[in-house]
Amino acid sequence: MKNLLYILMSLFLLTGCEKEIDLDLEDKSGNIVIEGNISDQPGPYYVKITKSVAFTQNNEYPLIEDAIVTLSDNSGQTETLQYIGAGRYETTSFVTQPGKTYTMKVTAEGKEYSAKSTMPTPVSLDDLQQDSFTIGGEITYTLLPIFTDPSALGNRYLLKYSINNSSKKTFEIFSDNVNNGMVNQRPLVLPNDDEDPDDQKVVIGDTIYVEMQCIDTNVFTYYSSLLQISGGGPGGSVTPSNPPSNISNGALGYFSAHTSSKRSVVIQ
């Protein structure tokens, strides 16, 4: 029952008034996978490049180590990133600013790939309010991210959280199609099943770290589709199927220019 409730609530939070996206889950093994992120926080920023594997294989992605990666913006700034290992390319002096449009270009294995992303106006994550409910003697904790959506319609949010020192991140996406211009009323439902090896049951004393990103529409579509593929569960990495990417020439992955606001809370 508790697992069913968790899934149903997660799906309710996800869908809202968003249009359902039909996904083509064909095998994309061997395709290039590009994950590029820049934010309004000080750099360096990173682009990770790997290759996808078949859905039935282990998540051990081959690395692309000899790509040429550049970032630029619509005011003339440009930089070629340096390879630092583990498939990651790093900036050294690139500077960002909300409102600007950024372009990522990648040349790898004889092909060229490009993507654009516009960094939205930042919205502050002001607080995290804890609550809980009990079903069948089991306590499930929730966190309500407190932020005020701007009055203009079209804001999109990606919320990522991790528990204690875990490197695993779970994400949810919100849009302002519901409650536009109002204080957020949609909670994050935290894991409550210690029998599931993929989840860590949240208990009193745990610290929850939350990051809220303001993202553009293409990145929102990518994560929305990724959550459909994964069944509405935890995320944070590229799947071997093919959510709609904002990167050209058939690449998997995404390029996101976003703002970032972070908070943490200890479960009481």
Beta strands, then each sheet from edge to edge (+ up, - down):
strand 1: 32-39
strand 2: 46-51
strand 3: 68-73
strand 4: 78-80
strand 5: 82-85
strand 6: 88-90
strand 7: 101-108
strand 8: 111-118
strand 9: 127-135
strand 10: 138-146
strand 11: 156-163
strand 12: 170-175
strand 13: 188-189
strand 14: 207-215
strand 15: 252-266
sheet 1: 5+ 6- 2+ 1- 15- 14+ 11- 12+
sheet 2: 4+ 3- 7+ 8-
sheet 3: 9+ 10- 13+
end
